[in-house]
Amino acid sequence: MNDASKRKEPETEAPKIAVKAAASDEPDAKRQKGPAPDAAVVRKQVEYYLSDDNMKGDKFFHDKITASSEAWLEIDCVLQCNKMKALRATKEDVVACLKDSKIEVKEDGSSIRRPGKLALPALEANPKQHQQKKTAHAHDGGVLAVVKGIPAEQSWMQLKEKLREKLPEKVQVWFVSEVTEKSTCIVAASPFTDDVEFFEALKLELGGVQCATEVAQGDLLQQALKVLPKHIRDKREKEARKRQKERNRPILVGAQRFVNVAALRGRVKEILNSRSDGEALKPDGSDFKLIKAILSFHPKGEDKSKGLAGLKVSTSTQGGNRCFWMIKDDGKEEDFSAMKCLSAIEANPPYVQVEKKDEEAKPAVASASGKAGVERTFLFSSESVNEGHPDKLCDQVSDAVLDTCLAADPQSKVACETATRDNMVMVLGEITTKATIDYDKVVRGVVAKIGFDTFDDDLSSVNSKGLSNFTCEVIVRINKQSPDIAGGVHVGKDEMDVGAGDQGIMFGYASDETLDCMPLTHSMATRLGKKLTDVRKNGKLWWLRPDGKTQVTIEYVEKADGSVEPQKIHTVVISTQHAEPSKAVRTKECAGYKGPEMTAPTMEEMNKMIVEDVVKETLKEITLKNGKTALTLFGDHTHLQV
């Protein structure tokens, strides 16, 4: 949705005066004060609003300027645009930034107009906006449309016949509803190429009247779905799954291959999140090459990329979101929308072209199942969390409560859950035991063992670890086991017939990829997390903090006989808490430390140390079934996100 569809008429002066009068009663300290907007950005935005490119599709501004005999546009109208609101620009800001612009400003500073009362371009229909992710494929299973303005004497049968005549050959009319009191009718058809565009332009002649057709979206779509019979809904869902499967094919952007567009979106997000504001992408790096390739898909990519010398990550001038910036040869910088590029890619994905193999020259090898098999490569990922991650912390507290109960009373019945948030740990559930449990002591002991010992009630604090065994609030909500559960689980039952209040089904498999018989990605992810904890507690990387998560993605080749073999480590992601770079000192960071004072390294040094002392050291300890270490799978091809 663009600015033109979201803006409204400027308010009259009277309400503004009333608001100001009310606001004046507030103390100055309570008034919201934002930084002054960048004049160059405001000027660029205003000039765009009055440009031919915008005026071709901006009906709101077009009508306002046309209604003025002197072609003026009130600045108040411009300030109602969402982007101007995001910039926090005022009328005075607009007037000031246009001093050296060709845009004309009225003497009283109330209005602006195009240079020399330049004639407006002809108003065109707005190009179809990028659809939201949730609705972009709403009609993959077949279009649902509403026919409007049906004459009173016409029934759904006449409409169905007319629709059949217009539809392409072999396309079926699945459903036509009764004509409503509002002279509308809902129709559904089997999917075909460009079906949405077809229905958007479709007009049916019924009783001498041209009836327009509208593709159902939003609330209208939900209403239409309620009218559809179940077997038609099932058909649409089945066809939608087919189209989704067709779209879920590998794509090639630049020289990089992705399993689908969603994987590309995830990679772009990783590149943004892994860099600090102002950090440039290395020109010879794979990330730079990927973003440059994505930029070529921008609607104005060719013009925007002229003179491109570099790329960096920084905060957008509009809305405060982080985005990519182009650095030009002349030193100028300009941000661009990666979302527009990705939407263009999704609309027309650059699928990998599969070459047909010469079956006679390369006969397929029979697989173990007797069917012809071919080799394929795929990616497989596993993740793990450290002992300081909230999920793992809660597990450890619940385990500690269970261990304490069983140590004192082996017949204890324990159903314990734990929750944590902002220096609070809650233990809740049903426990029946003869033991006397000091839950507060148990909880604080686990928190201290993990390493959480400082908390500041300030989101901007660099000293807070998020939880402190000294000051955290421990909430206990424990009752005895309910009689109903007790009766169904153990009361009056033989020892061999005892059940459980909760039941779970797990599945897994042993693998010959590693000596511990665990899948390689799982083994790497968990060992990386364990190594992060080890180097934190032994003081080697003392500036690390308890919370962390690891993820490993490996590229495998599946051979013709069905066996799989790891080819390389595709991606390693490590996300971890850490002390403030270049400022935190060890005596304050590590409780009980009495050695020589040390200062935390820079962020760049931290990343290098994690790669050397955590990633590489962990991979050296894992032996593959070929006898080599997992480090042989690691190299320049590996995407590192630390």
C-alpha positions as CSV (number, residue, x, y, z in Angstrom):
1,M,0.0,0.0,0.0
2,N,1.5,3.4,-1.0
3,D,1.3,6.8,0.6
4,A,-1.5,7.9,-1.6
5,S,-3.8,5.2,-0.3
6,K,-3.0,5.8,3.3
7,R,-3.0,9.6,3.6
8,K,-6.0,11.6,4.6
9,E,-7.2,15.2,4.3
10,P,-5.2,17.7,6.5
11,E,-7.1,18.7,9.6
12,T,-8.6,22.1,9.9
13,E,-6.8,24.7,12.0
14,A,-9.3,24.7,14.8
15,P,-8.5,21.2,16.0
16,K,-4.8,21.9,15.7
17,I,-5.1,24.9,18.0
18,A,-7.0,22.8,20.5
19,V,-4.3,20.1,20.5
20,K,-1.6,22.6,21.0
21,A,-3.4,24.2,23.9
22,A,-3.8,20.9,25.5
23,A,-0.2,20.0,24.9
24,S,1.0,23.2,26.4
25,D,-0.1,22.1,29.8
26,E,2.4,19.3,29.8
27,P,5.9,19.9,31.3
28,D,8.6,20.3,28.7
29,A,10.3,17.1,29.9
30,K,7.3,15.0,28.9
31,R,7.0,16.3,25.4
32,Q,8.3,14.0,22.8
33,K,11.4,15.5,21.1
34,G,13.0,13.8,18.1
35,P,16.1,14.7,16.2
36,A,15.7,17.3,13.4
37,P,15.0,15.6,10.0
38,D,17.8,15.5,7.4
39,A,17.0,18.4,5.0
40,A,18.4,16.5,2.0
41,V,16.2,13.6,2.7
42,V,13.1,15.8,3.1
43,R,13.9,17.7,0.0
44,K,14.4,14.4,-2.0
45,Q,11.0,13.1,-0.8
46,V,9.1,16.3,-1.6
47,E,10.6,16.5,-5.0
48,Y,9.6,12.9,-5.7
49,Y,6.0,13.6,-4.7
50,L,5.8,16.4,-7.3
51,S,7.7,14.4,-10.0
52,D,6.2,12.9,-13.1
53,D,6.9,9.4,-11.9
54,N,4.7,9.9,-8.8
55,M,2.1,12.1,-10.4
56,K,1.3,9.4,-13.0
57,G,-0.2,7.3,-10.3
58,D,-0.9,9.6,-7.3
59,K,-4.6,10.4,-7.7
60,F,-4.8,12.3,-4.4
61,F,-2.1,14.9,-5.2
62,H,-3.2,14.9,-8.9
63,D,-6.7,15.9,-7.8
64,K,-5.5,18.5,-5.3
65,I,-3.2,20.3,-7.8
66,T,-5.9,20.2,-10.6
67,A,-8.4,21.7,-8.2
68,S,-6.1,24.7,-7.6
69,S,-6.3,27.4,-10.3
70,E,-2.6,28.2,-9.8
71,A,-1.6,24.5,-9.5
72,W,-0.6,24.8,-5.8
73,L,-0.4,21.9,-3.4
74,E,-0.8,22.6,0.3
75,I,2.2,21.5,2.4
76,D,-0.2,20.2,5.0
77,C,-1.3,17.6,2.5
78,V,2.3,16.5,1.9
79,L,2.9,16.2,5.7
80,Q,0.0,13.6,5.9
81,C,2.1,11.1,4.0
82,N,3.4,8.2,6.0
83,K,7.0,8.8,4.9
84,M,6.9,12.4,5.9
85,K,5.5,11.4,9.3
86,A,8.3,9.0,9.7
87,L,10.8,11.8,9.0
88,R,9.0,14.0,11.6
89,A,9.1,16.9,9.2
90,T,7.2,20.1,9.8
91,K,6.0,22.8,7.4
92,E,9.0,24.9,8.4
93,D,11.3,22.0,7.5
94,V,9.8,21.6,4.1
95,V,10.0,25.3,3.3
96,A,13.6,25.5,4.5
97,C,14.8,22.4,2.5
98,L,13.3,23.8,-0.7
99,K,15.3,27.0,-0.8
100,D,17.7,25.8,-3.4
101,S,15.2,23.5,-5.2
102,K,13.4,24.1,-8.4
103,I,10.1,23.4,-6.6
104,E,8.3,26.7,-6.0
105,V,7.1,27.8,-2.6
106,K,4.2,30.2,-2.1
107,E,5.1,33.5,-0.4
108,D,3.1,32.7,2.7
109,G,4.9,29.3,3.0
110,S,1.6,27.3,2.9
111,S,1.9,25.6,-0.5
112,I,4.3,24.3,-3.1
113,R,4.0,23.6,-6.8
114,R,5.9,22.1,-9.8
115,P,8.5,24.4,-11.5
116,G,6.9,27.0,-13.7
117,K,3.4,25.5,-13.2
118,L,4.6,22.5,-15.1
119,A,1.6,20.6,-16.6
120,L,0.7,17.4,-14.9
121,P,1.2,14.1,-16.7
122,A,-1.9,12.0,-17.5
123,L,-3.2,10.0,-14.6
124,E,-2.6,6.3,-15.0
125,A,-3.8,3.3,-13.1
126,N,-1.5,2.5,-10.3
127,P,0.8,-0.5,-10.9
128,K,-0.2,-3.4,-8.8
129,Q,1.6,-3.1,-5.5
130,H,3.7,-5.9,-4.1
131,Q,1.3,-8.2,-2.3
132,Q,1.8,-9.1,1.3
133,K,3.3,-12.5,1.9
134,K,0.1,-13.8,3.4
135,T,-2.0,-13.0,0.3
136,A,0.5,-13.2,-2.5
137,H,-0.5,-16.7,-3.3
138,A,-4.1,-16.7,-2.0
139,H,-5.4,-17.8,-5.4
140,D,-2.9,-20.5,-6.2
141,G,-5.5,-23.1,-5.9
142,G,-7.9,-21.3,-8.4
143,V,-9.3,-17.8,-8.5
144,L,-12.2,-16.8,-6.3
145,A,-13.9,-13.8,-7.9
146,V,-17.0,-11.7,-7.4
147,V,-19.2,-10.6,-10.4
148,K,-20.9,-7.3,-9.7
149,G,-23.9,-5.4,-11.0
150,I,-25.9,-8.5,-12.3
151,P,-29.3,-7.5,-13.7
152,A,-32.3,-8.6,-11.6
153,E,-33.6,-11.0,-14.3
154,Q,-30.3,-12.9,-14.7
155,S,-29.6,-16.0,-12.6
156,W,-26.4,-17.9,-11.8
157,M,-27.1,-20.3,-14.7
158,Q,-26.8,-17.6,-17.3
159,L,-23.7,-16.2,-15.6
160,K,-22.1,-19.7,-15.6
161,E,-22.7,-20.1,-19.3
162,K,-21.2,-16.7,-20.1
163,L,-18.2,-17.5,-17.9
164,R,-17.6,-20.8,-19.7
165,E,-17.5,-19.0,-23.0
166,K,-14.8,-16.5,-21.8
167,L,-12.6,-19.0,-20.0
168,P,-9.7,-20.7,-21.9
169,E,-10.2,-24.2,-23.2
170,K,-10.1,-27.0,-20.6
171,V,-10.5,-24.6,-17.7
172,Q,-13.4,-25.7,-15.5
173,V,-16.0,-23.6,-13.7
174,W,-15.9,-25.1,-10.3
175,F,-18.6,-23.1,-8.5
176,V,-21.1,-20.3,-9.1
177,S,-23.2,-19.1,-6.2
178,E,-26.7,-17.7,-6.1
179,V,-27.1,-14.1,-7.1
180,T,-27.3,-12.0,-3.8
181,E,-29.6,-9.1,-2.9
182,K,-26.7,-6.8,-3.7
183,S,-26.6,-8.2,-7.3
184,T,-23.3,-10.0,-6.8
185,C,-22.2,-13.6,-7.4
186,I,-19.2,-15.6,-6.3
187,V,-17.4,-17.8,-8.9
188,A,-14.5,-20.2,-8.6
189,A,-12.5,-21.8,-11.5
190,S,-9.7,-24.2,-11.8
191,P,-6.2,-22.6,-11.9
192,F,-4.5,-21.7,-15.1
193,T,-1.6,-19.4,-16.2
194,D,-2.2,-15.7,-15.5
195,D,-5.6,-16.5,-14.1
196,V,-5.6,-13.6,-11.6
197,E,-4.9,-11.1,-14.4
198,F,-7.6,-12.7,-16.6
199,F,-10.3,-12.3,-13.9
200,E,-9.2,-8.7,-13.1
201,A,-9.8,-7.7,-16.7
202,L,-12.9,-9.9,-17.2
203,K,-16.3,-8.3,-18.1
204,L,-19.4,-10.4,-18.6
205,E,-22.3,-9.2,-20.7
206,L,-25.5,-10.2,-18.9
207,G,-28.9,-9.0,-20.1
208,G,-27.2,-6.2,-22.1
209,V,-25.2,-5.0,-19.1
210,Q,-21.4,-5.2,-18.8
211,C,-20.7,-6.8,-15.4
212,A,-17.3,-6.2,-13.9
213,T,-15.4,-8.9,-12.0
214,E,-13.3,-8.4,-8.9
215,V,-10.7,-10.9,-7.6
216,A,-11.6,-11.6,-4.0
217,Q,-9.0,-10.3,-1.5
218,G,-9.0,-9.7,2.3
219,D,-12.4,-9.8,4.0
220,L,-14.1,-10.4,0.6
221,L,-12.0,-13.5,0.1
222,Q,-12.9,-14.8,3.6
223,Q,-16.6,-14.3,2.9
224,A,-16.2,-16.1,-0.5
225,L,-14.4,-19.1,1.2
226,K,-17.3,-19.5,3.6
227,V,-19.7,-19.9,0.7
228,L,-17.7,-22.6,-1.1
229,P,-18.7,-26.2,-0.6
230,K,-16.2,-28.3,1.2
231,H,-15.2,-30.4,-1.8
232,I,-14.4,-27.2,-3.7
233,R,-12.3,-25.9,-0.9
234,D,-10.4,-29.3,-0.8
235,K,-9.8,-29.0,-4.6
236,R,-8.4,-25.5,-4.2
237,E,-6.1,-26.6,-1.4
238,K,-4.8,-29.5,-3.4
239,E,-4.1,-27.3,-6.4
240,A,-2.4,-24.7,-4.2
241,R,-0.1,-27.4,-2.8
242,K,0.8,-28.4,-6.4
243,R,1.7,-24.8,-7.3
244,Q,3.7,-24.3,-4.1
245,K,5.7,-27.5,-4.9
246,E,6.4,-26.1,-8.4
247,R,7.6,-22.8,-6.9
248,N,9.7,-24.6,-4.3
249,R,12.6,-25.1,-6.6
250,P,16.3,-24.0,-6.4
251,I,17.1,-20.5,-7.7
252,L,20.3,-19.0,-8.8
253,V,21.1,-15.4,-7.9
254,G,24.5,-14.2,-9.1
255,A,26.7,-17.2,-8.6
256,Q,24.9,-18.4,-5.5
257,R,22.3,-21.1,-5.4
258,F,19.4,-21.3,-2.9
259,V,16.9,-24.0,-2.3
260,N,14.0,-21.5,-2.7
261,V,13.2,-17.8,-2.4
262,A,12.5,-18.2,1.3
263,A,16.1,-19.4,1.8
264,L,17.3,-16.3,-0.1
265,R,15.2,-14.0,2.2
266,G,16.7,-15.7,5.2
267,R,20.2,-15.2,3.9
268,V,19.6,-11.5,3.3
269,K,18.2,-11.1,6.8
270,E,21.3,-12.9,8.2
271,I,23.6,-10.4,6.3
272,L,21.7,-7.4,7.8
273,N,21.6,-8.8,11.3
274,S,25.3,-9.8,11.4
275,R,26.6,-6.3,10.7
276,S,26.7,-3.2,12.8
277,D,25.5,0.2,11.6
278,G,27.9,1.7,9.1
279,E,29.8,-1.6,8.5
280,A,30.8,-2.1,4.8
281,L,30.5,-5.4,2.9
282,K,33.9,-6.6,1.6
283,P,33.9,-6.1,-2.2
284,D,35.5,-9.5,-2.8
285,G,33.2,-11.3,-0.4
286,S,30.3,-13.5,-1.2
287,D,27.8,-11.3,0.7
288,F,28.8,-8.2,-1.4
289,K,28.4,-10.2,-4.6
290,L,25.0,-11.5,-3.5
291,I,23.5,-8.2,-2.5
292,K,24.9,-6.6,-5.7
293,A,23.2,-9.4,-7.7
294,I,19.9,-8.9,-5.8
295,L,20.1,-5.1,-6.6
296,S,19.9,-5.9,-10.3
297,F,16.3,-7.2,-9.7
298,H,15.2,-3.8,-8.3
299,P,12.6,-2.1,-10.6
300,K,15.2,0.6,-11.2
301,G,18.2,-1.5,-10.5
302,E,20.1,-0.5,-13.7
303,D,19.9,3.2,-12.9
304,K,20.5,2.8,-9.2
305,S,23.6,0.7,-9.5
306,K,25.4,3.1,-11.9
307,G,28.7,4.1,-10.3
308,L,28.4,1.5,-7.5
309,A,31.7,1.3,-5.6
310,G,30.6,-0.3,-2.3
311,L,27.8,-1.5,-0.1
312,K,27.2,-1.1,3.6
313,V,24.5,-1.7,6.3
314,S,23.0,1.2,8.1
315,T,19.8,2.7,9.4
316,S,17.2,3.8,6.8
317,T,16.3,7.5,6.6
318,Q,12.7,6.5,6.5
319,G,11.2,4.7,9.5
320,G,14.4,3.8,11.3
321,N,14.7,0.3,9.9
322,R,18.1,-1.1,9.0
323,C,18.8,-1.5,5.3
324,F,21.5,-1.7,2.6
325,W,23.2,1.5,1.3
326,M,25.0,2.0,-2.0
327,I,28.3,3.9,-2.0
328,K,28.9,5.6,-5.3
329,D,32.2,6.5,-7.0
330,D,31.7,10.1,-6.1
331,G,31.3,9.3,-2.4
332,K,27.5,9.8,-2.4
333,E,25.4,7.3,-0.5
334,E,21.9,6.1,-1.2
335,D,19.8,3.4,0.5
336,F,17.7,1.0,-1.5
337,S,14.8,-1.4,-0.7
338,A,16.0,-5.1,-0.6
339,M,12.3,-5.9,-0.1
340,K,11.4,-4.6,-3.6
341,C,14.2,-6.7,-5.0
342,L,13.1,-9.9,-3.2
343,S,9.5,-9.3,-4.2
344,A,10.6,-9.0,-7.9
345,I,12.6,-12.2,-7.5
346,E,9.6,-14.0,-6.0
347,A,7.3,-12.7,-8.8
348,N,9.7,-14.1,-11.4
349,P,12.1,-16.5,-9.7
350,P,15.5,-17.2,-11.5
351,Y,15.1,-20.9,-11.3
352,V,18.1,-23.1,-11.8
353,Q,18.0,-24.6,-15.3
354,V,18.3,-28.4,-15.1
355,E,20.2,-29.9,-18.0
356,K,18.8,-33.1,-19.4
357,K,21.3,-35.8,-19.1
358,D,22.0,-38.2,-21.9
359,E,20.5,-41.3,-20.5
360,E,22.3,-43.5,-23.1
361,A,25.7,-42.0,-22.4
362,K,25.2,-42.0,-18.6
363,P,22.8,-44.8,-17.6
364,A,21.2,-44.5,-14.2
365,V,22.5,-46.8,-11.5
366,A,19.9,-49.1,-9.9
367,S,19.3,-48.2,-6.2
368,A,18.8,-50.7,-3.4
369,S,15.1,-50.5,-3.9
370,G,15.4,-51.6,-7.5
371,K,14.5,-48.2,-8.9
372,A,16.8,-46.1,-11.1
373,G,18.7,-43.7,-8.8
374,V,20.5,-40.4,-9.4
375,E,22.8,-38.3,-7.3
376,R,21.5,-35.1,-5.7
377,T,22.8,-32.5,-3.2
378,F,20.9,-31.1,-0.3
379,L,21.4,-29.0,2.8
380,F,20.6,-30.2,6.3
381,S,20.7,-28.0,9.5
382,S,20.7,-28.6,13.2
383,E,20.6,-26.1,16.1
384,S,21.4,-26.2,19.8
385,V,21.1,-23.8,22.7
386,N,23.6,-23.2,25.6
387,E,22.9,-23.7,29.2
388,G,22.1,-20.0,29.6
389,H,19.4,-20.0,27.0
390,P,16.0,-19.4,28.7
391,D,14.7,-22.8,27.4
392,K,17.7,-24.7,28.7
393,L,17.7,-22.7,32.0
394,C,14.1,-23.7,32.6
395,D,14.9,-27.4,31.9
396,Q,17.8,-27.3,34.3
397,V,15.7,-25.8,37.1
398,S,12.9,-28.4,36.6
399,D,15.6,-31.2,36.6
400,A,17.1,-29.8,39.8
401,V,13.7,-29.8,41.5
402,L,13.1,-33.4,40.4
403,D,16.6,-34.5,41.6
404,T,16.1,-32.8,45.0
405,C,12.8,-34.5,45.5
406,L,14.0,-38.0,44.5
407,A,17.2,-37.7,46.6
408,A,15.0,-37.3,49.8
409,D,12.0,-39.4,48.7
410,P,12.5,-41.9,45.8
411,Q,8.7,-42.3,45.7
412,S,8.1,-38.6,44.9
413,K,5.6,-37.8,42.2
414,V,6.9,-34.7,40.3
415,A,5.2,-32.7,37.5
416,C,7.3,-29.5,37.5
417,E,7.4,-26.7,34.9
418,T,9.6,-23.6,35.0
419,A,9.2,-20.2,33.4
420,T,11.6,-17.2,33.3
421,R,11.5,-13.6,32.3
422,D,13.3,-10.4,33.3
423,N,15.1,-11.5,36.5
424,M,12.2,-13.7,37.5
425,V,12.0,-17.5,37.7
426,M,8.7,-19.2,38.4
427,V,8.4,-22.9,39.4
428,L,4.9,-24.3,39.1
429,G,3.2,-27.7,38.9
430,E,2.0,-30.6,41.0
431,I,4.4,-32.4,43.4
432,T,3.7,-35.0,46.0
433,T,6.7,-35.8,48.2
434,K,7.7,-36.5,51.8
435,A,10.7,-34.2,51.3
436,T,10.9,-30.6,52.5
437,I,12.1,-28.7,49.5
438,D,13.6,-25.2,49.6
439,Y,12.6,-24.2,46.1
440,D,14.2,-20.7,46.4
441,K,17.6,-22.3,47.2
442,V,17.3,-24.8,44.4
443,V,16.4,-22.1,41.8
444,R,19.2,-19.7,42.9
445,G,21.7,-22.5,42.9
446,V,21.0,-23.4,39.3
447,V,21.1,-19.7,38.2
448,A,24.4,-19.2,39.9
449,K,25.9,-22.4,38.5
450,I,25.0,-21.3,34.9
451,G,26.7,-17.9,35.5
452,F,23.8,-15.4,35.7
453,D,24.9,-13.0,38.5
454,T,24.0,-9.4,37.4
455,F,20.7,-7.7,36.4
456,D,20.0,-4.1,35.7
457,D,16.4,-3.0,35.0
458,D,17.5,-1.1,31.9
459,L,17.3,-2.4,28.4
460,S,20.3,-0.3,27.4
461,S,22.5,-1.6,30.1
462,V,25.7,-3.3,28.9
463,N,26.4,-4.8,32.3
464,S,23.2,-6.7,32.8
465,K,23.2,-10.4,32.0
466,G,19.4,-10.5,32.2
467,L,19.2,-12.5,35.4
468,S,20.9,-12.5,38.8
469,N,21.0,-15.3,41.4
470,F,21.3,-12.6,44.1
471,T,18.3,-10.4,43.2
472,C,16.0,-12.5,41.0
473,E,12.4,-13.0,42.1
474,V,11.6,-16.7,42.7
475,I,7.9,-17.5,42.5
476,V,6.6,-20.9,43.6
477,R,3.2,-22.2,42.7
478,I,3.3,-25.9,43.6
479,N,0.3,-28.0,44.6
480,K,0.0,-31.7,45.4
481,Q,-0.7,-34.1,42.6
482,S,-4.4,-34.1,41.7
483,P,-6.4,-37.2,42.8
484,D,-7.6,-37.9,39.3
485,I,-4.1,-38.1,37.9
486,A,-2.9,-40.1,40.9
487,G,-5.7,-42.6,40.4
488,G,-4.9,-43.0,36.7
489,V,-1.2,-43.3,37.1
490,H,0.0,-45.1,40.3
491,V,-2.6,-45.3,43.2
492,G,-3.7,-48.9,43.6
493,K,-1.5,-50.1,40.7
494,D,1.2,-52.8,40.6
495,E,4.8,-51.4,40.5
496,M,5.1,-52.7,36.9
497,D,1.9,-51.1,35.9
498,V,2.7,-47.5,36.9
499,G,2.0,-44.9,34.2
500,A,2.9,-41.3,33.6
501,G,0.8,-38.1,33.8
502,D,2.5,-36.9,30.6
503,Q,3.4,-39.0,27.6
504,G,5.6,-38.2,24.6
505,I,6.7,-40.0,21.5
506,M,10.2,-39.3,20.1
507,F,11.9,-40.6,17.1
508,G,15.5,-40.5,16.0
509,Y,18.2,-42.5,14.4
510,A,21.8,-43.7,14.8
511,S,24.3,-42.6,12.2
512,D,27.7,-43.8,11.2
513,E,28.8,-40.2,10.3
514,T,30.5,-39.7,13.7
515,L,32.0,-41.9,16.4
516,D,29.2,-41.0,18.9
517,C,26.7,-42.3,16.3
518,M,24.9,-39.0,16.2
519,P,24.0,-37.1,13.0
520,L,26.9,-34.9,12.1
521,T,25.0,-31.5,12.1
522,H,23.5,-32.3,15.5
523,S,26.9,-33.4,16.9
524,M,28.5,-30.2,15.7
525,A,25.8,-27.8,16.9
526,T,25.7,-29.3,20.4
527,R,29.5,-29.5,20.7
528,L,29.9,-25.9,19.6
529,G,27.4,-24.9,22.3
530,K,29.3,-26.9,24.9
531,K,32.6,-25.4,23.8
532,L,31.2,-21.9,24.2
533,T,30.3,-22.8,27.8
534,D,33.7,-24.4,28.4
535,V,35.9,-21.5,27.2
536,R,33.7,-19.1,29.2
537,K,34.0,-21.0,32.5
538,N,37.7,-21.8,32.1
539,G,38.5,-18.2,31.5
540,K,39.9,-18.5,28.0
541,L,37.1,-16.3,26.6
542,W,36.0,-14.8,29.9
543,W,34.0,-12.1,28.2
544,L,31.3,-14.5,26.9
545,R,28.1,-14.7,28.8
546,P,25.7,-17.7,29.4
547,D,23.0,-17.3,26.8
548,G,23.8,-18.6,23.3
549,K,22.6,-20.6,20.3
550,T,24.4,-22.4,17.6
551,Q,23.4,-23.7,14.2
552,V,25.2,-25.8,11.6
553,T,24.2,-26.4,8.0
554,I,26.0,-29.1,6.0
555,E,25.8,-29.8,2.2
556,Y,25.4,-33.5,1.5
557,V,25.4,-35.6,-1.6
558,E,22.9,-38.4,-1.8
559,K,24.3,-41.1,-4.0
560,A,22.5,-43.4,-6.4
561,D,22.4,-46.2,-3.8
562,G,20.7,-44.0,-1.2
563,S,23.7,-43.4,1.0
564,V,24.6,-39.8,1.9
565,E,28.0,-38.2,2.4
566,P,28.9,-34.8,3.8
567,Q,30.6,-32.5,1.2
568,K,31.2,-29.3,3.1
569,I,30.1,-27.2,6.0
570,H,27.8,-24.7,4.3
571,T,27.0,-22.4,7.3
572,V,28.0,-22.0,10.9
573,V,25.9,-19.6,13.0
574,I,26.9,-18.6,16.6
575,S,24.7,-16.2,18.5
576,T,26.0,-15.5,22.0
577,Q,25.8,-13.0,24.9
578,H,29.0,-11.1,25.5
579,A,30.4,-8.3,27.6
580,E,30.8,-4.8,26.1
581,P,33.6,-4.8,23.6
582,S,36.8,-2.7,24.4
583,K,35.2,-1.5,27.7
584,A,34.2,-4.4,30.1
585,V,36.8,-5.5,32.6
586,R,37.3,-9.0,33.9
587,T,37.1,-8.2,37.7
588,K,33.6,-6.8,37.2
589,E,32.4,-9.3,34.6
590,C,33.6,-12.5,36.4
591,A,32.5,-12.8,40.0
592,G,35.3,-13.9,42.3
593,Y,38.1,-13.3,39.8
594,K,41.2,-11.9,41.5
595,G,43.9,-12.2,38.8
596,P,45.4,-9.4,36.7
597,E,42.9,-7.0,35.2
598,M,41.9,-7.5,31.6
599,T,39.7,-5.6,29.2
600,A,37.3,-7.2,26.7
601,P,38.6,-7.3,23.1
602,T,37.0,-5.4,20.2
603,M,34.0,-7.0,18.4
604,E,36.2,-7.9,15.5
605,E,38.7,-9.6,17.8
606,M,35.9,-11.4,19.6
607,N,34.6,-12.9,16.3
608,K,38.1,-14.1,15.4
609,M,38.7,-15.7,18.8
610,I,35.3,-17.5,18.6
611,V,36.2,-18.9,15.2
612,E,39.7,-20.0,16.3
613,D,39.0,-21.2,19.9
614,V,35.4,-22.4,19.5
615,V,34.6,-23.4,15.9
616,K,37.9,-24.8,14.7
617,E,38.8,-26.4,18.0
618,T,35.4,-28.1,18.1
619,L,35.7,-29.4,14.5
620,K,39.1,-30.9,15.3
621,E,37.5,-33.0,18.0
622,I,34.9,-34.6,15.7
623,T,36.1,-37.6,13.7
624,L,34.3,-38.5,10.5
625,K,33.8,-42.1,9.3
626,N,36.6,-41.6,6.8
627,G,39.0,-41.1,9.7
628,K,39.5,-37.4,9.0
629,T,38.4,-34.5,11.3
630,A,35.4,-32.4,10.6
631,L,37.7,-29.5,10.1
632,T,38.4,-30.8,6.6
633,L,34.8,-29.8,5.7
634,F,35.4,-26.2,6.9
635,G,37.0,-23.6,4.6
636,D,36.5,-20.4,2.7
637,H,33.2,-21.7,1.3
638,T,31.7,-21.8,4.8
639,H,29.4,-18.9,5.6
640,L,30.2,-17.7,9.1
641,Q,27.6,-15.8,11.1
642,V,29.1,-14.9,14.5
